[in-house]
Amino acid sequence: MGVLNVTPDSFFDGGIHGTTEAAVAHGMQMVAEGADIVDVGGESSRPGAEPVSLDEELARVVPVVEALAGHVRLSVDTVKPQVAVAALAAGASLVNDISASSALSEVVRRAGAGWVAMHMQGTPRTMQADPHYDNVVAEVYAFVLAQAAAALAAGVPEVWVDPGIGFGKTLAHNLSLLHHLGELVEAAGELGCAGVMVGTSRKGFLGLLAAGPGQEPAPLEERAEGSLATAVAAMVAGARLLRVHDVAPTVQAARLYRPAA
Ligand code: HH2
């Protein structure tokens, strides 16, 4: 899954694909590089990000979905039911829901589309202030599996679960979730989910790991290696959907895990 942020403030590609034309061109480039899905987002969820109005988000997302429809499977990254409805009508068939809310899963059920249920502690504006868990692995996995079970029981035909790396989590929390990912893969499979999705691409914890103790976090440009390493680790653990900015190298790595034709 290639990331297509049509936003001025996303942490990695904010402002780069700000116009519909630039966003569509970048989407087509990711298709050429081998993305199976393009995830279109019109509201940044980076730590500290401010919410965007409904009209603004619709104006950013819908023209891009319309233009890319027919070229690749499209996902919409939104927490607003109205944006999900409009994007599904414009050609998207997957809703990537970082709030894992029943309002969104109901929209998806009515459309017969797919749904990603992601875990987040708090909201993007405040989530990195002081994340706390008694047992991060148990709590995060129990939450996404419960949301998935409810959606499947309600009749959503395709449900993915995502631990939400970086969403209200410290470095230690993120690493624990990645180290135990195989357990989520197994439980999601038993439940009847489509699979586990993971997004580590260029995130802050990779900057901390690249820098070493006591140093400033490594900048975005120095997080490509960590992004690919964590993508491969997630694939080894059984994750089947990786949300990434760097499609070409991740597709090369993914070919190692695809059954030979
Ligand atoms: N991460 C981001 C956004 N959406 N969705 C899922 N399911 N999983 C993730 O890990 C995830 C996500 C954050 O990254 P990005 O979209 O690149 O940045 P921003 O939120 O600033 O637009």
Residues whose N, C-alpha, C, O or C-beta is under 5 A from the ligand:
A	BS01	HH2	V3 N5 D9 S10 F11 E43 S44 S45 R46 N96 V116 M118 D162 G164 I165 V198 G199
